[in-house]
Amino acid sequence: MVAGKHRSRSLRRVYVKTPGGKTTVHYRRHKPQGAKCANCKKNLLAVPREIVSILRNIPKSSKRPERPFGGYYCSMCTREHLKARTRAEVTA
């Protein structure tokens, strides 16, 4: 019988083949939703979708793109935002 803490669906079930040839069920946490662009709500491709305990050990340069507004805007929205900012500076 499964332990009571594993009966809820708050943990996902991962079927793992053991070295002995048997398949067992391991219970792991669900991954969070992916990061979204603040402007167009499109998924940000360069931002990893991982649980916090694993994300904490990833270097900062791998957590988001190394560009202005990286991890906040997608590349197209970043381009448009920077163009608008530059145009506003030129006219002012």
Helices and strands as residue ranges (DSSP letters): G 4-6, E 11-17, E 23-29, H 52-55, H 60-63, H 75-91
